[in-house]
Amino acid sequence: MIKSLLRAALLMVLSLAATRASAEAAPPPSGQPYELVRALQTVQDGIANGDTAAHGSHIALIRQIGEKFLAADPSLWSNPQNGQAVVIYLLSGGAPQIVRRLPRDKINVDARLFDGALAYVEGRQDEARDLLKDVKPRTISSGMGGQVALVQGALFARSEASLAIERLDDARLLLPGTLVEEAALRREILLVGQAEDFDKFEFLTLAYIRHYHNSVYAGDFWQRFSTGLTQSSLALDDRRFARIAALLEQVDRASRVKLYLVIARGALIRGKLTVVRLAGERALTLSADATADRERAHFYRGASRALTDEYDGGFAELKALDRSKLAERDILLLNATLQLALDIRKPITAPPAVASAEKPPLTPARIDLASSDATLARARTQLGELELLTRDRRP
């Protein structure tokens, strides 16, 4: 009994101490602009963690903060924290028309940052680039620096991809665990894919999965991931196919099938027949019976077999395809593949001067296409030419 009373008393003391410490650590809100912006950032960070309620309410919060900005005592803007809050507010979705009504001459913030942020949100991209290009995000406060770095990543993504990647790295470093980092990962994954940097592509993907898989914007990340993967040669190296497959395990089944089919098609056009086989077999395993996806998977696997060391089985697989389930561009590619397979089967006639009656001409049945550089180059050329002809017909 005594022990129970002592335990209860101890818990009460610890609870009171924790409450007092919490009150001392969190001063009462004063309505300062920078405090309002911090509240906005907290809500947005909830969005990065999958809080749909936060996503639904943050637009209203932005509007309320704008109203409080307009009602604020002009003397508050001399505080550098409040000046930075204006820039952060703009880059967090704030209304530029609200900011234009503030007393600009009293806002204590670097003119480049203020004018650059305003130009960015108003769509004056060239002006924003000129104003923000030389800003080093790590030399300013992390709250504002991370936001500016994220914007720089967007501004220079097309013109200076390496600079954009560097700035998105800065954004992730300066504001980890926030919506800014989540957005930086979404933007950077596509740029890194285009740069053919597989190690970093893999690193960013795993970082997103680890921290932001529940994000409200996760669908956008996977769309960019898919584009970066399939519009580059990242997935065409058979030596890292297992790592690609591990990344794709994070994608839903239907999307995984589509990605494997895109990888297989790209690999076939580029003559990467080992990858065609691997991706085609994965798609076969994942696709449902009697579907267009299953038919396409058979097409790619059959092509990889017919053009390498399983000619008869692969050719039979191609002939058995239900063409009604294939798109026009796949039928054109199938016809080209069948013709190429037939060409490979034709005897190779030796020049008359060196022909020998004792030695019959070699036939492609004895040739390993995978080790025949000349034949493989011919396959690549023919398939590549077909791709150019059908590129604009894609559904």
Secondary structure, DSSP 8 states (H G I E B T S, - for coil): -HHHHHHHHHHHHHHHHHHHHHHHHS------HHHHHHHHHHHHHHHHTT-HHHHHHHHHHHHHHHHHHHHS-GGGGGSHHHHHHHHHHHHTT--HHHHTTS-GGG--S-HHHHHHHHHHHTT-HHHHHHHHTT--GGGS-HHHHHHHHHHHHHHTTTT-HHHHHHHHHHHHHHSTTSHHHHHHHHHHHHHHHHTT-HHHHHHHHHHHHHHHTT-TTHHHHHHHHHHHHHTSSGGG-GGGHHHHHHHHTTS-HHHHHHHHHHHHHHHHHTT-HHHHHHHHHHHHHHS-TTSHHHHHHHHHHHHHHHTTT-HHHHHHHHHT--GGGS-HHHHHHHHHHHHHHHHHHS-----GGG--SSS----GGG--GGG-HHHHHHHHHHHHHHHHHHGGG--
